[in-house]
């Protein structure tokens, strides 16, 4: 079996992991050059797709 996952964000990454754990081939298509989806916050870049506020990142920064 072969599976296609659209997006390497908060839902896509666990889907890929679950497939790999079951020895299922996975192809992932991500429109950006990095993974993480909306949780990929980069404050120094003009990232139009990022909706996470800096305060959210700071609260969960360990």
Helices and strands as residue ranges (DSSP letters): E 2-6, H 12-21, E 25-29, G 37-39, H 54-59
